[in-house]
């Protein structure tokens, strides 16, 4: 194993910076997949209750939607669209 040790795993083995970067990249990739799944479900749903039910079936809760809505660049885009 190369690189500086960034932390310790739950079993006490060291975790390198490279491993930490890989885990963070995987987390971001999974977050992107969840956001895409939410968009597909929202586009396919008949109404909000149908959307919530489908998201629940997939194991996706409102946290994904809320996290996406709270991003600053999202708010700026909405304001620009409303002004146009």
N, CA, C and O atoms as a Maestro MAE file, in Angstrom:
{
 s_m_m2io_version
 :::
 2.0.0
}

f_m_ct {
 s_m_title
 :::
 protein
 m_atom[336] {
  # First column is atom index #
  i_m_mmod_type
  r_m_x_coord
  r_m_y_coord
  r_m_z_coord
  i_m_residue_number
  s_m_chain_name
  s_m_pdb_residue_name
  s_m_pdb_atom_name
  i_m_atomic_number
  :::
  1 25 0.863 -1.175 0.000 1 A "UNK " " N  " 7
  2 3 0.000 0.000 0.000 1 A "UNK " " CA " 6
  3 2 0.903 1.229 0.000 1 A "UNK " " C  " 6
  4 15 1.871 1.302 0.757 1 A "UNK " " O  " 8
  5 25 0.578 2.178 -0.847 2 A "UNK " " N  " 7
  6 3 1.387 3.384 -0.929 2 A "UNK " " CA " 6
  7 2 0.570 4.575 -0.486 2 A "UNK " " C  " 6
  8 15 -0.654 4.499 -0.383 2 A "UNK " " O  " 8
  9 25 1.237 5.650 -0.231 3 A "UNK " " N  " 7
  10 3 0.538 6.872 0.158 3 A "UNK " " CA " 6
  11 2 0.460 7.018 1.665 3 A "UNK " " C  " 6
  12 15 0.756 6.096 2.425 3 A "UNK " " O  " 8
  13 25 0.057 8.191 2.061 4 A "UNK " " N  " 7
  14 3 -0.080 8.517 3.473 4 A "UNK " " CA " 6
  15 2 -1.348 7.877 4.031 4 A "UNK " " C  " 6
  16 15 -2.333 7.704 3.314 4 A "UNK " " O  " 8
  17 25 -1.316 7.535 5.290 5 A "UNK " " N  " 7
  18 3 -2.479 6.938 5.933 5 A "UNK " " CA " 6
  19 2 -3.456 8.049 6.298 5 A "UNK " " C  " 6
  20 15 -3.088 9.006 6.979 5 A "UNK " " O  " 8
  21 25 -4.711 7.921 5.842 6 A "UNK " " N  " 7
  22 3 -5.723 8.952 6.074 6 A "UNK " " CA " 6
  23 2 -6.592 8.640 7.284 6 A "UNK " " C  " 6
  24 15 -7.185 9.550 7.864 6 A "UNK " " O  " 8
  25 25 -6.676 7.414 7.662 7 A "UNK " " N  " 7
  26 3 -7.535 7.042 8.783 7 A "UNK " " CA " 6
  27 2 -7.489 5.555 9.010 7 A "UNK " " C  " 6
  28 15 -6.664 4.838 8.443 7 A "UNK " " O  " 8
  29 25 -8.393 5.111 9.850 8 A "UNK " " N  " 7
  30 3 -8.455 3.698 10.166 8 A "UNK " " CA " 6
  31 2 -9.833 3.168 9.820 8 A "UNK " " C  " 6
  32 15 -10.841 3.838 10.044 8 A "UNK " " O  " 8
  33 25 -9.873 1.971 9.278 9 A "UNK " " N  " 7
  34 3 -11.141 1.321 8.978 9 A "UNK " " CA " 6
  35 2 -11.750 0.802 10.288 9 A "UNK " " C  " 6
  36 15 -11.112 0.827 11.341 9 A "UNK " " O  " 8
  37 25 -12.977 0.340 10.194 10 A "UNK " " N  " 7
  38 3 -13.659 -0.157 11.391 10 A "UNK " " CA " 6
  39 2 -12.930 -1.350 12.014 10 A "UNK " " C  " 6
  40 15 -12.988 -1.551 13.227 10 A "UNK " " O  " 8
  41 25 -12.251 -2.132 11.188 11 A "UNK " " N  " 7
  42 3 -11.537 -3.295 11.724 11 A "UNK " " CA " 6
  43 2 -10.118 -2.959 12.175 11 A "UNK " " C  " 6
  44 15 -9.362 -3.846 12.572 11 A "UNK " " O  " 8
  45 25 -9.757 -1.670 12.113 12 A "UNK " " N  " 7
  46 3 -8.460 -1.233 12.609 12 A "UNK " " CA " 6
  47 2 -7.371 -1.191 11.557 12 A "UNK " " C  " 6
  48 15 -6.243 -0.806 11.863 12 A "UNK " " O  " 8
  49 25 -7.670 -1.573 10.338 13 A "UNK " " N  " 7
  50 3 -6.660 -1.514 9.292 13 A "UNK " " CA " 6
  51 2 -6.559 -0.090 8.756 13 A "UNK " " C  " 6
  52 15 -7.557 0.631 8.727 13 A "UNK " " O  " 8
  53 25 -5.376 0.319 8.336 14 A "UNK " " N  " 7
  54 3 -5.205 1.691 7.846 14 A "UNK " " CA " 6
  55 2 -5.882 1.899 6.492 14 A "UNK " " C  " 6
  56 15 -5.988 0.976 5.685 14 A "UNK " " O  " 8
  57 25 -6.335 3.129 6.261 15 A "UNK " " N  " 7
  58 3 -6.964 3.520 4.997 15 A "UNK " " CA " 6
  59 2 -6.115 4.633 4.400 15 A "UNK " " C  " 6
  60 15 -5.880 5.655 5.044 15 A "UNK " " O  " 8
  61 25 -5.660 4.435 3.173 16 A "UNK " " N  " 7
  62 3 -4.783 5.425 2.538 16 A "UNK " " CA " 6
  63 2 -5.598 6.573 1.950 16 A "UNK " " C  " 6
  64 15 -6.820 6.488 1.833 16 A "UNK " " O  " 8
  65 25 -4.904 7.640 1.584 17 A "UNK " " N  " 7
  66 3 -5.544 8.779 0.916 17 A "UNK " " CA " 6
  67 2 -6.198 8.342 -0.388 17 A "UNK " " C  " 6
  68 15 -7.285 8.809 -0.728 17 A "UNK " " O  " 8
  69 25 -5.542 7.448 -1.116 18 A "UNK " " N  " 7
  70 3 -6.089 6.968 -2.386 18 A "UNK " " CA " 6
  71 2 -7.406 6.225 -2.150 18 A "UNK " " C  " 6
  72 15 -8.366 6.390 -2.902 18 A "UNK " " O  " 8
  73 25 -7.439 5.411 -1.102 19 A "UNK " " N  " 7
  74 3 -8.673 4.690 -0.784 19 A "UNK " " CA " 6
  75 2 -9.781 5.660 -0.377 19 A "UNK " " C  " 6
  76 15 -10.937 5.480 -0.760 19 A "UNK " " O  " 8
  77 25 -9.434 6.678 0.390 20 A "UNK " " N  " 7
  78 3 -10.430 7.672 0.801 20 A "UNK " " CA " 6
  79 2 -10.974 8.420 -0.418 20 A "UNK " " C  " 6
  80 15 -12.177 8.665 -0.510 20 A "UNK " " O  " 8
  81 25 -10.096 8.781 -1.347 21 A "UNK " " N  " 7
  82 3 -10.532 9.473 -2.559 21 A "UNK " " CA " 6
  83 2 -11.445 8.580 -3.389 21 A "UNK " " C  " 6
  84 15 -12.441 9.051 -3.937 21 A "UNK " " O  " 8
  85 25 -11.114 7.297 -3.486 22 A "UNK " " N  " 7
  86 3 -11.949 6.361 -4.229 22 A "UNK " " CA " 6
  87 2 -13.323 6.233 -3.596 22 A "UNK " " C  " 6
  88 15 -14.331 6.220 -4.301 22 A "UNK " " O  " 8
  89 25 -13.374 6.137 -2.267 23 A "UNK " " N  " 7
  90 3 -14.654 6.017 -1.567 23 A "UNK " " CA " 6
  91 2 -15.502 7.276 -1.754 23 A "UNK " " C  " 6
  92 15 -16.716 7.186 -1.935 23 A "UNK " " O  " 8
  93 25 -14.865 8.447 -1.710 24 A "UNK " " N  " 7
  94 3 -15.603 9.695 -1.933 24 A "UNK " " CA " 6
  95 2 -16.128 9.776 -3.358 24 A "UNK " " C  " 6
  96 15 -17.248 10.237 -3.579 24 A "UNK " " O  " 8
  97 25 -15.334 9.334 -4.327 25 A "UNK " " N  " 7
  98 3 -15.774 9.337 -5.723 25 A "UNK " " CA " 6
  99 2 -16.951 8.386 -5.920 25 A "UNK " " C  " 6
  100 15 -17.890 8.701 -6.651 25 A "UNK " " O  " 8
  101 25 -16.903 7.227 -5.273 26 A "UNK " " N  " 7
  102 3 -18.018 6.282 -5.359 26 A "UNK " " CA " 6
  103 2 -19.281 6.861 -4.739 26 A "UNK " " C  " 6
  104 15 -20.375 6.690 -5.277 26 A "UNK " " O  " 8
  105 25 -19.133 7.547 -3.607 27 A "UNK " " N  " 7
  106 3 -20.290 8.175 -2.969 27 A "UNK " " CA " 6
  107 2 -20.932 9.213 -3.877 27 A "UNK " " C  " 6
  108 15 -22.157 9.282 -3.969 27 A "UNK " " O  " 8
  109 25 -20.118 10.020 -4.550 28 A "UNK " " N  " 7
  110 3 -20.650 11.035 -5.460 28 A "UNK " " CA " 6
  111 2 -21.325 10.382 -6.659 28 A "UNK " " C  " 6
  112 15 -22.371 10.849 -7.109 28 A "UNK " " O  " 8
  113 25 -20.743 9.312 -7.179 29 A "UNK " " N  " 7
  114 3 -21.348 8.600 -8.304 29 A "UNK " " CA " 6
  115 2 -22.711 8.028 -7.910 29 A "UNK " " C  " 6
  116 15 -23.672 8.130 -8.674 29 A "UNK " " O  " 8
  117 25 -22.797 7.432 -6.731 30 A "UNK " " N  " 7
  118 3 -24.068 6.884 -6.265 30 A "UNK " " CA " 6
  119 2 -25.091 7.991 -6.045 30 A "UNK " " C  " 6
  120 15 -26.277 7.796 -6.309 30 A "UNK " " O  " 8
  121 25 -24.649 9.145 -5.569 31 A "UNK " " N  " 7
  122 3 -25.561 10.279 -5.389 31 A "UNK " " CA " 6
  123 2 -26.101 10.743 -6.743 31 A "UNK " " C  " 6
  124 15 -27.277 11.086 -6.859 31 A "UNK " " O  " 8
  125 25 -25.248 10.753 -7.758 32 A "UNK " " N  " 7
  126 3 -25.707 11.120 -9.105 32 A "UNK " " CA " 6
  127 2 -26.745 10.127 -9.610 32 A "UNK " " C  " 6
  128 15 -27.749 10.528 -10.198 32 A "UNK " " O  " 8
  129 25 -26.515 8.849 -9.390 33 A "UNK " " N  " 7
  130 3 -27.478 7.824 -9.816 33 A "UNK " " CA " 6
  131 2 -28.816 8.006 -9.109 33 A "UNK " " C  " 6
  132 15 -29.876 7.873 -9.720 33 A "UNK " " O  " 8
  133 25 -28.753 8.315 -7.809 34 A "UNK " " N  " 7
  134 3 -30.003 8.534 -7.063 34 A "UNK " " CA " 6
  135 2 -30.756 9.741 -7.617 34 A "UNK " " C  " 6
  136 15 -31.975 9.690 -7.780 34 A "UNK " " O  " 8
  137 25 -30.032 10.834 -7.909 35 A "UNK " " N  " 7
  138 3 -30.687 12.021 -8.464 35 A "UNK " " CA " 6
  139 2 -31.316 11.721 -9.821 35 A "UNK " " C  " 6
  140 15 -32.422 12.180 -10.108 35 A "UNK " " O  " 8
  141 25 -30.624 10.962 -10.648 36 A "UNK " " N  " 7
  142 3 -31.175 10.599 -11.955 36 A "UNK " " CA " 6
  143 2 -32.420 9.733 -11.800 36 A "UNK " " C  " 6
  144 15 -33.405 9.920 -12.515 36 A "UNK " " O  " 8
  145 25 -32.375 8.798 -10.875 37 A "UNK " " N  " 7
  146 3 -33.544 7.938 -10.639 37 A "UNK " " CA " 6
  147 2 -34.730 8.770 -10.182 37 A "UNK " " C  " 6
  148 15 -35.860 8.521 -10.603 37 A "UNK " " O  " 8
  149 25 -34.488 9.755 -9.325 38 A "UNK " " N  " 7
  150 3 -35.569 10.621 -8.856 38 A "UNK " " CA " 6
  151 2 -36.174 11.382 -10.024 38 A "UNK " " C  " 6
  152 15 -37.395 11.514 -10.105 38 A "UNK " " O  " 8
  153 25 -35.343 11.885 -10.930 39 A "UNK " " N  " 7
  154 3 -35.860 12.618 -12.098 39 A "UNK " " CA " 6
  155 2 -36.715 11.724 -12.983 39 A "UNK " " C  " 6
  156 15 -37.769 12.145 -13.459 39 A "UNK " " O  " 8
  157 25 -36.267 10.491 -13.206 40 A "UNK " " N  " 7
  158 3 -37.030 9.564 -14.050 40 A "UNK " " CA " 6
  159 2 -38.366 9.247 -13.399 40 A "UNK " " C  " 6
  160 15 -39.399 9.239 -14.068 40 A "UNK " " O  " 8
  161 25 -38.350 8.985 -12.092 41 A "UNK " " N  " 7
  162 3 -39.591 8.679 -11.381 41 A "UNK " " CA " 6
  163 2 -40.527 9.883 -11.414 41 A "UNK " " C  " 6
  164 15 -41.722 9.734 -11.670 41 A "UNK " " O  " 8
  165 25 -39.992 11.069 -11.159 42 A "UNK " " N  " 7
  166 3 -40.828 12.272 -11.148 42 A "UNK " " CA " 6
  167 2 -41.457 12.519 -12.518 42 A "UNK " " C  " 6
  168 15 -42.610 12.941 -12.605 42 A "UNK " " O  " 8
  169 25 -40.718 12.262 -13.570 43 A "UNK " " N  " 7
  170 3 -41.252 12.463 -14.918 43 A "UNK " " CA " 6
  171 2 -42.318 11.430 -15.263 43 A "UNK " " C  " 6
  172 15 -43.213 11.702 -16.064 43 A "UNK " " O  " 8
  173 25 -42.226 10.248 -14.663 44 A "UNK " " N  " 7
  174 3 -43.159 9.168 -14.976 44 A "UNK " " CA " 6
  175 2 -44.378 9.141 -14.069 44 A "UNK " " C  " 6
  176 15 -45.392 8.531 -14.407 44 A "UNK " " O  " 8
  177 25 -44.287 9.793 -12.931 45 A "UNK " " N  " 7
  178 3 -45.371 9.731 -11.947 45 A "UNK " " CA " 6
  179 2 -46.583 10.526 -12.408 45 A "UNK " " C  " 6
  180 15 -46.463 11.523 -13.121 45 A "UNK " " O  " 8
  181 25 -47.756 10.057 -11.982 46 A "UNK " " N  " 7
  182 3 -48.999 10.730 -12.347 46 A "UNK " " CA " 6
  183 2 -49.255 11.965 -11.488 46 A "UNK " " C  " 6
  184 15 -49.795 12.960 -11.969 46 A "UNK " " O  " 8
  185 25 -48.862 11.897 -10.206 47 A "UNK " " N  " 7
  186 3 -49.036 13.022 -9.293 47 A "UNK " " CA " 6
  187 2 -48.023 12.876 -8.152 47 A "UNK " " C  " 6
  188 15 -47.206 11.955 -8.156 47 A "UNK " " O  " 8
  189 25 -48.082 13.778 -7.186 48 A "UNK " " N  " 7
  190 3 -47.084 13.760 -6.116 48 A "UNK " " CA " 6
  191 2 -47.173 12.516 -5.250 48 A "UNK " " C  " 6
  192 15 -46.145 11.977 -4.839 48 A "UNK " " O  " 8
  193 25 -48.378 12.052 -4.966 49 A "UNK " " N  " 7
  194 3 -48.489 10.851 -4.121 49 A "UNK " " CA " 6
  195 2 -47.952 9.631 -4.868 49 A "UNK " " C  " 6
  196 15 -47.325 8.762 -4.262 49 A "UNK " " O  " 8
  197 25 -48.189 9.559 -6.162 50 A "UNK " " N  " 7
  198 3 -47.638 8.469 -6.968 50 A "UNK " " CA " 6
  199 2 -46.117 8.545 -6.974 50 A "UNK " " C  " 6
  200 15 -45.440 7.524 -6.858 50 A "UNK " " O  " 8
  201 25 -45.582 9.752 -7.108 51 A "UNK " " N  " 7
  202 3 -44.132 9.951 -7.099 51 A "UNK " " CA " 6
  203 2 -43.532 9.507 -5.771 51 A "UNK " " C  " 6
  204 15 -42.522 8.804 -5.746 51 A "UNK " " O  " 8
  205 25 -44.151 9.913 -4.674 52 A "UNK " " N  " 7
  206 3 -43.641 9.515 -3.353 52 A "UNK " " CA " 6
  207 2 -43.688 8.010 -3.174 52 A "UNK " " C  " 6
  208 15 -42.755 7.430 -2.617 52 A "UNK " " O  " 8
  209 25 -44.756 7.361 -3.633 53 A "UNK " " N  " 7
  210 3 -44.875 5.914 -3.502 53 A "UNK " " CA " 6
  211 2 -43.778 5.219 -4.314 53 A "UNK " " C  " 6
  212 15 -43.132 4.292 -3.825 53 A "UNK " " O  " 8
  213 25 -43.572 5.666 -5.549 54 A "UNK " " N  " 7
  214 3 -42.549 5.052 -6.390 54 A "UNK " " CA " 6
  215 2 -41.146 5.261 -5.812 54 A "UNK " " C  " 6
  216 15 -40.321 4.349 -5.836 54 A "UNK " " O  " 8
  217 25 -40.882 6.454 -5.297 55 A "UNK " " N  " 7
  218 3 -39.585 6.707 -4.666 55 A "UNK " " CA " 6
  219 2 -39.395 5.819 -3.452 55 A "UNK " " C  " 6
  220 15 -38.298 5.314 -3.212 55 A "UNK " " O  " 8
  221 25 -40.459 5.626 -2.684 56 A "UNK " " N  " 7
  222 3 -40.398 4.761 -1.508 56 A "UNK " " CA " 6
  223 2 -40.098 3.323 -1.908 56 A "UNK " " C  " 6
  224 15 -39.305 2.647 -1.252 56 A "UNK " " O  " 8
  225 25 -40.725 2.854 -2.979 57 A "UNK " " N  " 7
  226 3 -40.482 1.494 -3.456 57 A "UNK " " CA " 6
  227 2 -39.014 1.311 -3.841 57 A "UNK " " C  " 6
  228 15 -38.428 0.255 -3.600 57 A "UNK " " O  " 8
  229 25 -38.437 2.330 -4.432 58 A "UNK " " N  " 7
  230 3 -37.031 2.265 -4.842 58 A "UNK " " CA " 6
  231 2 -36.067 2.514 -3.682 58 A "UNK " " C  " 6
  232 15 -34.854 2.385 -3.845 58 A "UNK " " O  " 8
  233 25 -36.597 2.866 -2.525 59 A "UNK " " N  " 7
  234 3 -35.738 3.154 -1.385 59 A "UNK " " CA " 6
  235 2 -35.157 4.551 -1.413 59 A "UNK " " C  " 6
  236 15 -34.185 4.846 -0.717 59 A "UNK " " O  " 8
  237 25 -35.756 5.413 -2.224 60 A "UNK " " N  " 7
  238 3 -35.310 6.806 -2.310 60 A "UNK " " CA " 6
  239 2 -36.330 7.654 -1.574 60 A "UNK " " C  " 6
  240 15 -37.518 7.632 -1.893 60 A "UNK " " O  " 8
  241 25 -35.863 8.394 -0.597 61 A "UNK " " N  " 7
  242 3 -36.798 9.221 0.163 61 A "UNK " " CA " 6
  243 2 -36.691 10.674 -0.259 61 A "UNK " " C  " 6
  244 15 -35.985 11.005 -1.212 61 A "UNK " " O  " 8
  245 25 -37.384 11.526 0.443 62 A "UNK " " N  " 7
  246 3 -37.424 12.949 0.098 62 A "UNK " " CA " 6
  247 2 -36.091 13.651 0.323 62 A "UNK " " C  " 6
  248 15 -35.917 14.785 -0.122 62 A "UNK " " O  " 8
  249 25 -35.148 13.007 1.001 63 A "UNK " " N  " 7
  250 3 -33.848 13.632 1.244 63 A "UNK " " CA " 6
  251 2 -33.125 13.939 -0.069 63 A "UNK " " C  " 6
  252 15 -32.473 14.976 -0.194 63 A "UNK " " O  " 8
  253 25 -33.241 13.047 -1.036 64 A "UNK " " N  " 7
  254 3 -32.579 13.257 -2.326 64 A "UNK " " CA " 6
  255 2 -33.167 14.479 -3.011 64 A "UNK " " C  " 6
  256 15 -32.435 15.300 -3.564 64 A "UNK " " O  " 8
  257 25 -34.476 14.600 -2.976 65 A "UNK " " N  " 7
  258 3 -35.151 15.734 -3.602 65 A "UNK " " CA " 6
  259 2 -34.808 17.025 -2.858 65 A "UNK " " C  " 6
  260 15 -34.494 18.040 -3.481 65 A "UNK " " O  " 8
  261 25 -34.868 16.985 -1.538 66 A "UNK " " N  " 7
  262 3 -34.581 18.177 -0.735 66 A "UNK " " CA " 6
  263 2 -33.132 18.625 -0.909 66 A "UNK " " C  " 6
  264 15 -32.860 19.822 -1.003 66 A "UNK " " O  " 8
  265 25 -32.207 17.675 -0.953 67 A "UNK " " N  " 7
  266 3 -30.795 18.033 -1.123 67 A "UNK " " CA " 6
  267 2 -30.566 18.687 -2.472 67 A "UNK " " C  " 6
  268 15 -29.777 19.625 -2.583 67 A "UNK " " O  " 8
  269 25 -31.239 18.206 -3.483 68 A "UNK " " N  " 7
  270 3 -31.089 18.786 -4.820 68 A "UNK " " CA " 6
  271 2 -31.698 20.182 -4.877 68 A "UNK " " C  " 6
  272 15 -31.139 21.082 -5.502 68 A "UNK " " O  " 8
  273 25 -32.841 20.361 -4.227 69 A "UNK " " N  " 7
  274 3 -33.525 21.655 -4.260 69 A "UNK " " CA " 6
  275 2 -32.773 22.721 -3.470 69 A "UNK " " C  " 6
  276 15 -32.918 23.909 -3.758 69 A "UNK " " O  " 8
  277 25 -31.976 22.324 -2.484 70 A "UNK " " N  " 7
  278 3 -31.262 23.276 -1.641 70 A "UNK " " CA " 6
  279 2 -29.928 23.729 -2.216 70 A "UNK " " C  " 6
  280 15 -29.266 24.587 -1.632 70 A "UNK " " O  " 8
  281 25 -29.527 23.173 -3.340 71 A "UNK " " N  " 7
  282 3 -28.240 23.569 -3.909 71 A "UNK " " CA " 6
  283 2 -28.326 24.998 -4.430 71 A "UNK " " C  " 6
  284 15 -29.293 25.339 -5.110 71 A "UNK " " O  " 8
  285 25 -27.339 25.847 -4.128 72 A "UNK " " N  " 7
  286 3 -27.377 27.270 -4.503 72 A "UNK " " CA " 6
  287 2 -27.516 27.497 -6.001 72 A "UNK " " C  " 6
  288 15 -28.251 28.395 -6.413 72 A "UNK " " O  " 8
  289 25 -26.821 26.698 -6.844 73 A "UNK " " N  " 7
  290 3 -26.916 26.930 -8.278 73 A "UNK " " CA " 6
  291 2 -28.307 26.621 -8.803 73 A "UNK " " C  " 6
  292 15 -28.722 27.177 -9.820 73 A "UNK " " O  " 8
  293 25 -29.037 25.735 -8.121 74 A "UNK " " N  " 7
  294 3 -30.418 25.435 -8.503 74 A "UNK " " CA " 6
  295 2 -31.303 26.656 -8.270 74 A "UNK " " C  " 6
  296 15 -32.123 27.007 -9.119 74 A "UNK " " O  " 8
  297 25 -31.134 27.301 -7.115 75 A "UNK " " N  " 7
  298 3 -31.946 28.479 -6.797 75 A "UNK " " CA " 6
  299 2 -31.672 29.597 -7.785 75 A "UNK " " C  " 6
  300 15 -32.601 30.281 -8.216 75 A "UNK " " O  " 8
  301 25 -30.402 29.797 -8.153 76 A "UNK " " N  " 7
  302 3 -30.037 30.859 -9.092 76 A "UNK " " CA " 6
  303 2 -30.661 30.594 -10.456 76 A "UNK " " C  " 6
  304 15 -31.139 31.519 -11.113 76 A "UNK " " O  " 8
  305 25 -30.657 29.345 -10.880 77 A "UNK " " N  " 7
  306 3 -31.256 28.992 -12.166 77 A "UNK " " CA " 6
  307 2 -32.746 29.263 -12.166 77 A "UNK " " C  " 6
  308 15 -33.296 29.746 -13.157 77 A "UNK " " O  " 8
  309 25 -33.415 28.946 -11.035 78 A "UNK " " N  " 7
  310 3 -34.844 29.185 -10.934 78 A "UNK " " CA " 6
  311 2 -35.148 30.675 -11.016 78 A "UNK " " C  " 6
  312 15 -36.105 31.083 -11.674 78 A "UNK " " O  " 8
  313 25 -34.321 31.498 -10.337 79 A "UNK " " N  " 7
  314 3 -34.539 32.944 -10.347 79 A "UNK " " CA " 6
  315 2 -34.362 33.520 -11.746 79 A "UNK " " C  " 6
  316 15 -35.127 34.386 -12.169 79 A "UNK " " O  " 8
  317 25 -33.342 33.032 -12.466 80 A "UNK " " N  " 7
  318 3 -33.118 33.515 -13.831 80 A "UNK " " CA " 6
  319 2 -34.281 33.120 -14.736 80 A "UNK " " C  " 6
  320 15 -34.708 33.909 -15.578 80 A "UNK " " O  " 8
  321 25 -34.790 31.911 -14.567 81 A "UNK " " N  " 7
  322 3 -35.909 31.451 -15.405 81 A "UNK " " CA " 6
  323 2 -37.160 32.255 -15.095 81 A "UNK " " C  " 6
  324 15 -37.923 32.568 -16.010 81 A "UNK " " O  " 8
  325 25 -37.395 32.596 -13.842 82 A "UNK " " N  " 7
  326 3 -38.570 33.366 -13.459 82 A "UNK " " CA " 6
  327 2 -38.478 34.804 -13.982 82 A "UNK " " C  " 6
  328 15 -39.495 35.415 -14.312 82 A "UNK " " O  " 8
  329 25 -37.269 35.334 -14.053 83 A "UNK " " N  " 7
  330 3 -37.079 36.710 -14.513 83 A "UNK " " CA " 6
  331 2 -37.251 36.821 -16.030 83 A "UNK " " C  " 6
  332 15 -37.581 37.890 -16.543 83 A "UNK " " O  " 8
  333 25 -37.031 35.736 -16.731 84 A "UNK " " N  " 7
  334 3 -37.113 35.773 -18.212 84 A "UNK " " CA " 6
  335 2 -38.537 35.806 -18.718 84 A "UNK " " C  " 6
  336 15 -38.761 35.839 -19.927 84 A "UNK " " O  " 8
  :::
 }
 m_bond[335] {
  # First column is bond index #
  i_m_from
  i_m_to
  i_m_order
  :::
  1 1 2 1
  2 2 3 1
  3 3 4 2
  4 3 5 1
  5 5 6 1
  6 6 7 1
  7 7 8 2
  8 7 9 1
  9 9 10 1
  10 10 11 1
  11 11 12 2
  12 11 13 1
  13 13 14 1
  14 14 15 1
  15 15 16 2
  16 15 17 1
  17 17 18 1
  18 18 19 1
  19 19 20 2
  20 19 21 1
  21 21 22 1
  22 22 23 1
  23 23 24 2
  24 23 25 1
  25 25 26 1
  26 26 27 1
  27 27 28 2
  28 27 29 1
  29 29 30 1
  30 30 31 1
  31 31 32 2
  32 31 33 1
  33 33 34 1
  34 34 35 1
  35 35 36 2
  36 35 37 1
  37 37 38 1
  38 38 39 1
  39 39 40 2
  40 39 41 1
  41 41 42 1
  42 42 43 1
  43 43 44 2
  44 43 45 1
  45 45 46 1
  46 46 47 1
  47 47 48 2
  48 47 49 1
  49 49 50 1
  50 50 51 1
  51 51 52 2
  52 51 53 1
  53 53 54 1
  54 54 55 1
  55 55 56 2
  56 55 57 1
  57 57 58 1
  58 58 59 1
  59 59 60 2
  60 59 61 1
  61 61 62 1
  62 62 63 1
  63 63 64 2
  64 63 65 1
  65 65 66 1
  66 66 67 1
  67 67 68 2
  68 67 69 1
  69 69 70 1
  70 70 71 1
  71 71 72 2
  72 71 73 1
  73 73 74 1
  74 74 75 1
  75 75 76 2
  76 75 77 1
  77 77 78 1
  78 78 79 1
  79 79 80 2
  80 79 81 1
  81 81 82 1
  82 82 83 1
  83 83 84 2
  84 83 85 1
  85 85 86 1
  86 86 87 1
  87 87 88 2
  88 87 89 1
  89 89 90 1
  90 90 91 1
  91 91 92 2
  92 91 93 1
  93 93 94 1
  94 94 95 1
  95 95 96 2
  96 95 97 1
  97 97 98 1
  98 98 99 1
  99 99 100 2
  100 99 101 1
  101 101 102 1
  102 102 103 1
  103 103 104 2
  104 103 105 1
  105 105 106 1
  106 106 107 1
  107 107 108 2
  108 107 109 1
  109 109 110 1
  110 110 111 1
  111 111 112 2
  112 111 113 1
  113 113 114 1
  114 114 115 1
  115 115 116 2
  116 115 117 1
  117 117 118 1
  118 118 119 1
  119 119 120 2
  120 119 121 1
  121 121 122 1
  122 122 123 1
  123 123 124 2
  124 123 125 1
  125 125 126 1
  126 126 127 1
  127 127 128 2
  128 127 129 1
  129 129 130 1
  130 130 131 1
  131 131 132 2
  132 131 133 1
  133 133 134 1
  134 134 135 1
  135 135 136 2
  136 135 137 1
  137 137 138 1
  138 138 139 1
  139 139 140 2
  140 139 141 1
  141 141 142 1
  142 142 143 1
  143 143 144 2
  144 143 145 1
  145 145 146 1
  146 146 147 1
  147 147 148 2
  148 147 149 1
  149 149 150 1
  150 150 151 1
  151 151 152 2
  152 151 153 1
  153 153 154 1
  154 154 155 1
  155 155 156 2
  156 155 157 1
  157 157 158 1
  158 158 159 1
  159 159 160 2
  160 159 161 1
  161 161 162 1
  162 162 163 1
  163 163 164 2
  164 163 165 1
  165 165 166 1
  166 166 167 1
  167 167 168 2
  168 167 169 1
  169 169 170 1
  170 170 171 1
  171 171 172 2
  172 171 173 1
  173 173 174 1
  174 174 175 1
  175 175 176 2
  176 175 177 1
  177 177 178 1
  178 178 179 1
  179 179 180 2
  180 179 181 1
  181 181 182 1
  182 182 183 1
  183 183 184 2
  184 183 185 1
  185 185 186 1
  186 186 187 1
  187 187 188 2
  188 187 189 1
  189 189 190 1
  190 190 191 1
  191 191 192 2
  192 191 193 1
  193 193 194 1
  194 194 195 1
  195 195 196 2
  196 195 197 1
  197 197 198 1
  198 198 199 1
  199 199 200 2
  200 199 201 1
  201 201 202 1
  202 202 203 1
  203 203 204 2
  204 203 205 1
  205 205 206 1
  206 206 207 1
  207 207 208 2
  208 207 209 1
  209 209 210 1
  210 210 211 1
  211 211 212 2
  212 211 213 1
  213 213 214 1
  214 214 215 1
  215 215 216 2
  216 215 217 1
  217 217 218 1
  218 218 219 1
  219 219 220 2
  220 219 221 1
  221 221 222 1
  222 222 223 1
  223 223 224 2
  224 223 225 1
  225 225 226 1
  226 226 227 1
  227 227 228 2
  228 227 229 1
  229 229 230 1
  230 230 231 1
  231 231 232 2
  232 231 233 1
  233 233 234 1
  234 234 235 1
  235 235 236 2
  236 235 237 1
  237 237 238 1
  238 238 239 1
  239 239 240 2
  240 239 241 1
  241 241 242 1
  242 242 243 1
  243 243 244 2
  244 243 245 1
  245 245 246 1
  246 246 247 1
  247 247 248 2
  248 247 249 1
  249 249 250 1
  250 250 251 1
  251 251 252 2
  252 251 253 1
  253 253 254 1
  254 254 255 1
  255 255 256 2
  256 255 257 1
  257 257 258 1
  258 258 259 1
  259 259 260 2
  260 259 261 1
  261 261 262 1
  262 262 263 1
  263 263 264 2
  264 263 265 1
  265 265 266 1
  266 266 267 1
  267 267 268 2
  268 267 269 1
  269 269 270 1
  270 270 271 1
  271 271 272 2
  272 271 273 1
  273 273 274 1
  274 274 275 1
  275 275 276 2
  276 275 277 1
  277 277 278 1
  278 278 279 1
  279 279 280 2
  280 279 281 1
  281 281 282 1
  282 282 283 1
  283 283 284 2
  284 283 285 1
  285 285 286 1
  286 286 287 1
  287 287 288 2
  288 287 289 1
  289 289 290 1
  290 290 291 1
  291 291 292 2
  292 291 293 1
  293 293 294 1
  294 294 295 1
  295 295 296 2
  296 295 297 1
  297 297 298 1
  298 298 299 1
  299 299 300 2
  300 299 301 1
  301 301 302 1
  302 302 303 1
  303 303 304 2
  304 303 305 1
  305 305 306 1
  306 306 307 1
  307 307 308 2
  308 307 309 1
  309 309 310 1
  310 310 311 1
  311 311 312 2
  312 311 313 1
  313 313 314 1
  314 314 315 1
  315 315 316 2
  316 315 317 1
  317 317 318 1
  318 318 319 1
  319 319 320 2
  320 319 321 1
  321 321 322 1
  322 322 323 1
  323 323 324 2
  324 323 325 1
  325 325 326 1
  326 326 327 1
  327 327 328 2
  328 327 329 1
  329 329 330 1
  330 330 331 1
  331 331 332 2
  332 331 333 1
  333 333 334 1
  334 334 335 1
  335 335 336 2
  :::
 }
}
